[in-house]
Amino acid sequence: FIALRKKYNKGKKVAAMSNDAFTYRIEGKVIDDKGTFEFTDLKPGQYYITTWITYEKEASYKVESGTSTRYNMYGEVLSSTPIYSYYTYKYAVEDEVTGMVEVKNAGEKVTALISK
């Protein structure tokens, strides 16, 4: 699944986990504000971890909202310059973060860092 996902998710094809495989999941719990989470009572084996991180981004854009025009003393236009209004907005982004963790012994405490 991981190899197919890396291969196909950049293009038109998409790798997806089967419903049967997806139903065999173990949910952990978040234990602090730094994103640390824990799973308990895991049997030895390799585990595919996935989580979603939600954060806020900010962007801005400009819109032409008018024109500043300069005239000579006869009322003729000398130059014209656009006037822009600038707007900033925030939006929520959700990124999926995944990784593999191996538990070698039952009850073992494993520390792993997964990142995008």
DSSP file with accessible surface (Angstrom, degrees, kcal/mol):
  #  RESIDUE AA STRUCTURE BP1 BP2  ACC     N-H-->O    O-->H-N    N-H-->O    O-->H-N    TCO  KAPPA ALPHA  PHI   PSI    X-CA   Y-CA   Z-CA
    1    1 A F     >        0   0   81      0, 0.0     4,-2.5     0, 0.0     5,-0.2   0.000 360.0 360.0 360.0 -45.7    0.0    0.0    0.0
    2    2 A I  H  >  +     0   0   56      2,-0.2     4,-2.3     1,-0.2     5,-0.2   0.933 360.0  47.1 -65.0 -44.9    2.7    2.5    0.9
    3    3 A A  H  > S+     0   0   77      1,-0.2     4,-2.0     2,-0.2    -1,-0.2   0.927 114.6  46.9 -63.9 -43.2    4.8    1.8   -2.2
    4    4 A L  H  > S+     0   0   88      1,-0.2     4,-2.9     2,-0.2     5,-0.4   0.893 110.1  53.8 -64.7 -38.5    1.7    2.1   -4.4
    5    5 A R  H  X S+     0   0   50     -4,-2.5     4,-2.1     1,-0.2    -2,-0.2   0.926 109.9  46.5 -63.3 -44.4    0.6    5.3   -2.7
    6    6 A K  H  < S+     0   0  163     -4,-2.3     4,-0.3     1,-0.2    -1,-0.2   0.891 116.6  46.5 -62.8 -38.2    4.0    6.9   -3.3
    7    7 A K  H  < S+     0   0  142     -4,-2.0    -2,-0.2    -5,-0.2     3,-0.2   0.917 124.5  26.1 -72.0 -42.8    3.9    5.8   -6.9
    8    8 A Y  H >< S+     0   0   60     -4,-2.9     3,-1.5     1,-0.2     5,-0.2   0.724  98.4  77.8-100.7 -24.6    0.4    6.7   -7.9
    9    9 A N  T 3< S+     0   0   65     -4,-2.1    -1,-0.2    -5,-0.4    -3,-0.1   0.664  91.8  58.1 -69.3 -10.7   -0.8    9.6   -5.7
   10   10 A K  T 3  S+     0   0  195     -4,-0.3    -1,-0.3    -3,-0.2    -2,-0.1   0.658 112.9  37.2 -86.2 -17.0    1.2   12.2   -7.7
   11   11 A G  S <  S-     0   0   54     -3,-1.5    -3,-0.1     2,-0.4    -4,-0.0  -0.083 110.7 -66.0-113.4-147.2   -0.6   11.3  -10.9
   12   12 A K  S    S+     0   0  214     -2,-0.1     2,-0.2     2,-0.0    -3,-0.1   0.741 106.4  77.4 -83.4 -25.5   -4.0   10.3  -12.1
   13   13 A K        -     0   0  131     -5,-0.2     2,-0.4    -6,-0.1    -2,-0.4  -0.573  66.3-154.4 -85.6 153.1   -4.1    6.9  -10.4
   14   14 A V        -     0   0  113     -2,-0.2     2,-0.4    -4,-0.1    -9,-0.1  -0.994   7.2-142.9-130.2 132.8   -4.9    6.7   -6.6
   15   15 A A        -     0   0   14     -2,-0.4     2,-0.4   -10,-0.2    -2,-0.0  -0.794  25.8-178.3 -91.5 133.0   -3.8    3.9   -4.3
   16   16 A A        -     0   0   84     -2,-0.4     2,-0.3     0, 0.0    -2,-0.0  -0.977  27.8-117.1-133.6 148.2   -6.4    3.1   -1.6
   17   17 A M        -     0   0   65     -2,-0.4    -2,-0.0     1,-0.1     0, 0.0  -0.603  39.9-107.7 -80.6 141.0   -6.5    0.7    1.2
   18   18 A S     >  -     0   0   70     -2,-0.3     4,-2.6     1,-0.1     5,-0.2  -0.272  24.5-116.0 -64.7 156.4   -9.2   -2.0    1.0
   19   19 A N  H  > S+     0   0  133      1,-0.2     4,-1.8     2,-0.2     5,-0.1   0.884 116.1  54.3 -61.0 -38.0  -12.2   -1.7    3.3
   20   20 A D  H  > S+     0   0  122      2,-0.2     4,-0.6     1,-0.2    -1,-0.2   0.937 111.6  43.3 -61.9 -47.1  -11.2   -5.0    5.1
   21   21 A A  H >4 S+     0   0   47      1,-0.2     3,-0.9     2,-0.2    -2,-0.2   0.906 112.4  53.6 -65.2 -39.3   -7.7   -3.7    5.8
   22   22 A F  H 3< S+     0   0   99     -4,-2.6    -1,-0.2     1,-0.2    -2,-0.2   0.827 100.4  60.3 -67.8 -29.8   -9.0   -0.3    6.9
   23   23 A T  H 3< S+     0   0   90     -4,-1.8     2,-1.6     1,-0.2    -1,-0.2   0.726  88.9  76.2 -72.3 -19.6  -11.4   -1.8    9.4
   24   24 A Y  S << S+     0   0  195     -3,-0.9     2,-0.3    -4,-0.6    -1,-0.2  -0.584  73.5 134.7 -88.9  74.2   -8.4   -3.4   11.3
   25   25 A R        -     0   0  134     -2,-1.6     2,-0.5     2,-0.0    -3,-0.0  -0.901  47.8-146.8-125.1 155.5   -7.3   -0.2   12.9
   26   26 A I        -     0   0   91     -2,-0.3     2,-0.4    13,-0.0    -2,-0.0  -0.984  18.2-144.4-120.2 124.7   -6.2    0.8   16.4
   27   27 A E        -     0   0  148     -2,-0.5     2,-0.1     1,-0.0    -2,-0.0  -0.760  14.9-162.9 -93.9 136.3   -7.1    4.3   17.5
   28   28 A G        -     0   0   37     -2,-0.4     2,-0.4    11,-0.1    11,-0.2  -0.397  14.1-120.6-101.9-176.8   -4.6    6.1   19.8
   29   29 A K  E     -A   38   0A 129      9,-2.0     9,-2.2    -2,-0.1     2,-0.3  -0.982  17.6-119.4-131.1 144.5   -5.1    9.1   21.9
   30   30 A V  E     -A   37   0A 106     -2,-0.4     7,-0.3     7,-0.2     3,-0.1  -0.628  26.1-176.6 -77.5 133.9   -3.4   12.5   21.9
   31   31 A I        +     0   0   84      5,-2.9     2,-0.3    -2,-0.3     6,-0.2   0.508  59.1  14.7-115.8  -5.6   -1.6   13.2   25.2
   32   32 A D  S >  S-     0   0   61      4,-0.9     3,-1.0     1,-0.0    -1,-0.1  -0.963  77.5 -99.6-156.1 176.7   -0.2   16.7   24.8
   33   33 A D  T 3  S+     0   0  155     -2,-0.3    -3,-0.0     1,-0.2    -1,-0.0   0.429 109.8  71.1 -82.5   3.3   -0.5   19.9   22.8
   34   34 A K  T 3  S-     0   0  179      2,-0.1    -1,-0.2     0, 0.0    -4,-0.0   0.365 118.6-100.1 -96.6   2.5    2.7   19.0   20.7
   35   35 A G    <   +     0   0   47     -3,-1.0     2,-0.2     1,-0.3    -2,-0.1   0.545  69.9 152.8  91.4   8.1    0.9   16.2   18.8
   36   36 A T        +     0   0   64     -6,-0.1    -5,-2.9    -4,-0.0    -4,-0.9  -0.519  17.8 175.5 -71.2 134.5    2.3   13.4   20.9
   37   37 A F  E     -A   30   0A  64     -7,-0.3     2,-0.3    -2,-0.2    -7,-0.2  -0.922  14.4-149.2-137.4 164.6    0.0   10.4   20.9
   38   38 A E  E     -A   29   0A  77     -9,-2.2    -9,-2.0    -2,-0.3     2,-0.4  -0.974   8.1-159.7-138.5 151.1    0.1    6.9   22.3
   39   39 A F        -     0   0   65     -2,-0.3     2,-0.3   -11,-0.2     3,-0.2  -0.964  20.6-153.3-121.0 142.9   -1.2    3.4   21.6
   40   40 A T        +     0   0   92     -2,-0.4    69,-0.0     1,-0.2    -2,-0.0  -0.852  63.6  17.0-119.9 156.7   -1.4    0.8   24.3
   41   41 A D  S    S+     0   0  155     -2,-0.3     2,-0.3     1,-0.2    -1,-0.2   0.851  75.8 169.3  57.6  42.4   -1.3   -3.0   24.4
   42   42 A L        -     0   0   31     -3,-0.2    65,-0.9    66,-0.2    66,-0.2  -0.647  29.5-132.1 -84.9 140.7    0.2   -3.4   20.9
   43   43 A K        -     0   0  163     -2,-0.3    60,-0.2    63,-0.1    62,-0.1  -0.510  41.5 -80.8 -82.5 156.8    1.4   -6.8   19.8
   44   44 A P  S    S+     0   0   73      0, 0.0     2,-0.3     0, 0.0    60,-0.2  -0.296  85.7  84.6 -57.1 141.5    4.9   -7.1   18.2
   45   45 A G  E    S-B  103   0B  29     58,-2.7    58,-3.0    -3,-0.1     2,-0.4  -0.884  79.9 -60.5 152.7-179.5    4.8   -6.1   14.5
   46   46 A Q  E     -B  102   0B 136     -2,-0.3     2,-0.4    56,-0.2    56,-0.2  -0.827  46.0-161.7 -98.1 137.0    5.0   -3.3   12.1
   47   47 A Y  E     -B  101   0B  55     54,-3.6    54,-2.6    -2,-0.4     2,-0.6  -0.963  14.1-143.0-124.1 134.3    2.3   -0.6   12.2
   48   48 A Y  E     -B  100   0B  62     -2,-0.4     2,-0.4    52,-0.2    52,-0.2  -0.853  24.4-160.0 -92.7 118.9    1.3    1.9    9.6
   49   49 A I  E     +B   99   0B  20     50,-3.5    50,-2.1    -2,-0.6     2,-0.4  -0.869  13.7 175.3-106.0 135.0    0.4    5.2   11.4
   50   50 A T  E     +B   98   0B  46     -2,-0.4     2,-0.3    48,-0.2    48,-0.2  -0.998   4.3 161.6-137.9 141.1   -1.7    7.9    9.8
   51   51 A T  E     -B   97   0B  48     46,-2.3    46,-3.1    -2,-0.4     2,-0.5  -0.951  30.4-126.6-148.1 165.0   -3.0   11.1   11.2
   52   52 A W  E     -B   96   0B 123     -2,-0.3     2,-0.5    44,-0.2    44,-0.2  -0.977  15.5-157.6-120.7 130.4   -4.3   14.4   10.0
   53   53 A I  E     -B   95   0B  84     42,-3.0    42,-2.6    -2,-0.5     2,-0.5  -0.938   7.6-161.0-109.4 123.1   -2.9   17.7   11.0
   54   54 A T  E     +B   94   0B  89     -2,-0.5     2,-0.3    40,-0.2    40,-0.2  -0.888  21.3 155.5-105.2 132.8   -5.1   20.8   10.7
   55   55 A Y  E     -B   93   0B  88     38,-2.5    38,-3.0    -2,-0.5     2,-0.4  -0.940  38.0-107.8-148.4 169.9   -3.7   24.2   10.7
   56   56 A E  E     -B   92   0B 129     -2,-0.3     2,-0.3    36,-0.2    36,-0.2  -0.849  26.9-168.1-107.8 136.9   -4.5   27.7    9.4
   57   57 A K  E     -B   91   0B  94     34,-2.9    34,-2.3    -2,-0.4     2,-0.4  -0.838  10.1-143.1-117.0 160.9   -2.8   29.5    6.5
   58   58 A E  E     +B   90   0B 125     -2,-0.3     2,-0.3    32,-0.2    32,-0.2  -0.965  20.3 171.4-126.1 140.0   -2.9   33.1    5.4
   59   59 A A  E     -B   89   0B  25     30,-2.6    30,-2.7    -2,-0.4     2,-0.3  -0.926  11.7-157.0-139.8 164.1   -3.0   34.4    1.9
   60   60 A S  E     -B   88   0B  86     -2,-0.3     2,-0.3    28,-0.2    28,-0.2  -0.955   7.7-178.0-141.8 160.1   -3.5   37.8    0.3
   61   61 A Y  E     -B   87   0B 119     26,-2.2    26,-2.8    -2,-0.3     2,-0.4  -0.962  18.4-130.6-150.6 163.6   -4.6   39.2   -3.0
   62   62 A K  E     -B   86   0B 113     -2,-0.3     2,-0.4    24,-0.2    24,-0.2  -0.932  12.9-164.2-123.0 148.9   -5.0   42.6   -4.6
   63   63 A V  E     -B   85   0B  63     22,-2.4    22,-2.9    -2,-0.4     2,-0.6  -0.995  28.6-117.8-130.7 133.6   -8.0   44.1   -6.6
   64   64 A E  E     +B   84   0B 112     -2,-0.4    20,-0.3    20,-0.2     3,-0.1  -0.608  38.7 171.4 -70.6 118.8   -7.9   47.1   -8.8
   65   65 A S  E     -     0   0B  66     18,-2.6     2,-0.3    -2,-0.6    19,-0.2   0.389  54.5 -27.6-114.5   1.2  -10.4   49.4   -7.0
   66   66 A G  E     -B   83   0B  28     17,-1.2    17,-2.7     2,-0.0     2,-0.4  -0.988  59.6 -99.7 173.3-171.4  -10.0   52.7   -8.8
   67   67 A T  E     -B   82   0B  70     -2,-0.3     2,-0.6    15,-0.3    13,-0.0  -0.999  12.9-146.6-140.5 140.0   -7.7   54.9  -10.8
   68   68 A S  E     -B   81   0B  59     13,-3.6    13,-3.1    -2,-0.4     2,-0.4  -0.937  24.8-167.9-105.1 122.6   -5.6   58.0  -10.0
   69   69 A T  E     -B   80   0B  47     -2,-0.6     2,-0.4    11,-0.2    11,-0.2  -0.934  11.1-152.7-118.5 136.4   -5.5   60.4  -12.9
   70   70 A R  E     -B   79   0B 153      9,-2.8     8,-3.6    -2,-0.4     9,-1.3  -0.890  15.0-167.1-106.7 136.3   -3.2   63.5  -13.3
   71   71 A Y  E     -B   77   0B 136     -2,-0.4     6,-0.2     6,-0.3     2,-0.1  -0.878  15.6-129.6-120.1 152.7   -4.4   66.4  -15.5
   72   72 A N    >   -     0   0   43      4,-2.6     3,-2.1    -2,-0.3     6,-0.0  -0.331  45.9 -87.3 -87.5-178.3   -2.6   69.4  -16.9
   73   73 A M  T 3  S+     0   0  160      1,-0.3    -1,-0.1     2,-0.1    -2,-0.0   0.663 127.9  57.5 -70.2  -9.6   -3.9   72.9  -16.5
   74   74 A Y  T 3  S-     0   0  172      2,-0.1    -1,-0.3     0, 0.0     3,-0.1   0.385 120.1-106.0 -97.5   2.4   -6.0   72.5  -19.7
   75   75 A G  S <  S+     0   0   51     -3,-2.1     2,-0.3     1,-0.3    -2,-0.1   0.567  74.1 140.6  86.1   8.7   -7.9   69.5  -18.3
   76   76 A E        -     0   0  120      1,-0.1    -4,-2.6     2,-0.0     2,-0.3  -0.647  59.4-106.4 -86.7 144.9   -6.1   67.0  -20.5
   77   77 A V  E     +B   71   0B  91     -2,-0.3    -6,-0.3    -6,-0.2     3,-0.1  -0.516  35.4 176.6 -72.7 126.6   -5.0   63.7  -19.0
   78   78 A L  E     -     0   0B  95     -8,-3.6     2,-0.3     1,-0.4    -7,-0.2   0.816  65.7 -17.2 -93.6 -44.2   -1.3   63.4  -18.4
   79   79 A S  E     -B   70   0B  41     -9,-1.3    -9,-2.8     2,-0.0    -1,-0.4  -0.987  51.9-148.1-159.0 161.9   -1.2   60.0  -16.8
   80   80 A S  E     -B   69   0B  71     -2,-0.3   -11,-0.2   -11,-0.2   -13,-0.0  -0.999  12.1-172.3-138.8 133.4   -3.3   57.4  -15.1
   81   81 A T  E     -B   68   0B  79    -13,-3.1   -13,-3.6    -2,-0.4     2,-0.1  -0.990  25.0-120.4-128.5 131.7   -2.3   55.0  -12.4
   82   82 A P  E     -B   67   0B  51      0, 0.0     2,-0.5     0, 0.0   -15,-0.3  -0.384  19.4-142.3 -69.5 149.0   -4.4   52.1  -11.0
   83   83 A I  E     -B   66   0B  81    -17,-2.7   -18,-2.6    -2,-0.1   -17,-1.2  -0.947  18.3-157.1-110.0 131.6   -5.3   52.1   -7.3
   84   84 A Y  E     -B   64   0B  85     -2,-0.5     2,-0.4   -20,-0.3   -20,-0.2  -0.873  10.6-151.5-113.5 144.3   -5.3   48.7   -5.6
   85   85 A S  E     -B   63   0B  37    -22,-2.9   -22,-2.4    -2,-0.4     2,-0.4  -0.928  18.6-145.6-107.0 136.9   -7.0   47.4   -2.5
   86   86 A Y  E     -B   62   0B 156     -2,-0.4     2,-0.4   -24,-0.2   -24,-0.2  -0.877  14.8-170.6-108.5 135.5   -5.2   44.6   -0.6
   87   87 A Y  E     -B   61   0B 108    -26,-2.8   -26,-2.2    -2,-0.4     2,-0.4  -0.959   6.5-162.3-126.9 143.1   -7.1   41.8    1.1
   88   88 A T  E     +B   60   0B  87     -2,-0.4     2,-0.3   -28,-0.2   -28,-0.2  -0.963  13.2 176.2-123.0 140.3   -5.9   39.1    3.5
   89   89 A Y  E     -B   59   0B 115    -30,-2.7   -30,-2.6    -2,-0.4     2,-0.3  -0.959  18.9-139.3-141.3 158.9   -7.8   36.0    4.4
   90   90 A K  E     -B   58   0B 124     -2,-0.3     2,-0.3   -32,-0.2   -32,-0.2  -0.895  19.2-179.1-117.7 149.4   -7.2   32.8    6.4
   91   91 A Y  E     -B   57   0B  94    -34,-2.3   -34,-2.9    -2,-0.3     2,-0.3  -0.990  27.6-111.0-147.7 152.7   -8.2   29.3    5.5
   92   92 A A  E     -B   56   0B  79     -2,-0.3     2,-0.4   -36,-0.2   -36,-0.2  -0.646  28.3-167.6 -86.6 141.0   -7.9   25.9    7.1
   93   93 A V  E     -B   55   0B  29    -38,-3.0   -38,-2.5    -2,-0.3     2,-0.5  -0.975   5.2-160.6-126.4 141.1   -5.6   23.2    5.7
   94   94 A E  E     -B   54   0B 121     -2,-0.4     2,-0.4   -40,-0.2   -40,-0.2  -0.985   8.8-171.5-125.3 122.0   -5.5   19.5    6.6
   95   95 A D  E     -B   53   0B  46    -42,-2.6   -42,-3.0    -2,-0.5     2,-0.5  -0.927  18.8-134.9-112.4 138.4   -2.5   17.4    5.8
   96   96 A E  E     -B   52   0B  51     -2,-0.4     2,-0.4   -44,-0.2   -44,-0.2  -0.764  21.4-167.2 -88.8 132.4   -2.3   13.7    6.1
   97   97 A V  E     +B   51   0B   6    -46,-3.1   -46,-2.3    -2,-0.5     2,-0.3  -0.983  10.5 176.4-122.7 131.2    0.9   12.5    7.8
   98   98 A T  E     +B   50   0B  50     -2,-0.4    17,-0.4    17,-0.2     2,-0.3  -0.900   7.6 153.2-133.6 161.9    2.0    8.8    7.7
   99   99 A G  E     -B   49   0B  17    -50,-2.1   -50,-3.5    -2,-0.3     2,-0.4  -0.975  36.3-105.7-173.5 169.5    4.8    6.6    8.8
  100  100 A M  E     -B   48   0B  87     -2,-0.3     2,-0.4   -52,-0.2   -52,-0.2  -0.889  27.7-174.6-109.8 141.4    5.8    3.1    9.8
  101  101 A V  E     -B   47   0B  18    -54,-2.6   -54,-3.6    -2,-0.4     2,-0.5  -0.995  11.6-149.3-134.0 139.1    6.6    2.1   13.4
  102  102 A E  E     -B   46   0B  96     -2,-0.4     2,-0.6   -56,-0.2   -56,-0.2  -0.942   3.2-162.6-114.0 129.1    7.9   -1.3   14.6
  103  103 A V  E     -B   45   0B   8    -58,-3.0   -58,-2.7    -2,-0.5     3,-0.1  -0.948   8.7-179.3-105.2 118.6    7.1   -2.8   18.0
  104  104 A K        +     0   0  135     -2,-0.6     2,-0.4   -60,-0.2    -1,-0.1   0.798  65.8  30.1 -90.6 -31.7    9.6   -5.6   18.7
  105  105 A N  S >  S-     0   0  106    -62,-0.1     3,-2.1   -60,-0.1    -1,-0.2  -0.981  90.8 -98.7-131.7 144.1    8.3   -6.7   22.1
  106  106 A A  T 3  S+     0   0   77     -2,-0.4   -63,-0.1     1,-0.3     3,-0.1  -0.285 110.6  14.0 -58.1 134.9    4.9   -6.7   23.7
  107  107 A G  T 3  S+     0   0   73    -65,-0.9    -1,-0.3     1,-0.2   -64,-0.1   0.465  91.4 149.6  78.9  -0.4    4.4   -3.7   26.0
  108  108 A E    <   -     0   0   76     -3,-2.1     2,-0.6   -66,-0.2    -1,-0.2  -0.378  46.4-131.1 -66.7 140.9    7.5   -2.0   24.6
  109  109 A K        -     0   0  190     -3,-0.1     2,-0.4    -2,-0.1    -1,-0.1  -0.854  28.6-173.0 -94.0 121.5    7.5    1.8   24.5
  110  110 A V        -     0   0   57     -2,-0.6     2,-0.5     2,-0.0    -7,-0.0  -0.959  12.6-155.7-119.6 131.5    8.5    3.1   21.1
  111  111 A T        +     0   0  131     -2,-0.4     2,-0.4     2,-0.0    -2,-0.0  -0.924  21.3 171.0-105.7 128.7    9.2    6.7   20.2
  112  112 A A        -     0   0   56     -2,-0.5     2,-0.6   -11,-0.1   -11,-0.1  -0.992  25.2-148.0-138.7 145.0    8.7    7.6   16.6
  113  113 A L        -     0   0  163     -2,-0.4     2,-0.4     2,-0.0    -2,-0.0  -0.966  18.2-175.6-112.7 119.1    8.7   10.9   14.7
  114  114 A I        +     0   0   35     -2,-0.6     2,-0.3   -15,-0.1   -15,-0.1  -0.938  11.3 162.1-115.0 138.5    6.5   11.0   11.6
  115  115 A S              0   0   88     -2,-0.4   -17,-0.2   -17,-0.4    -2,-0.0  -0.973 360.0 360.0-148.9 165.4    6.4   14.0    9.3
  116  116 A K              0   0  172     -2,-0.3   -19,-0.1   -19,-0.1   -17,-0.0  -0.408 360.0 360.0 -78.7 360.0    5.3   14.9    5.9
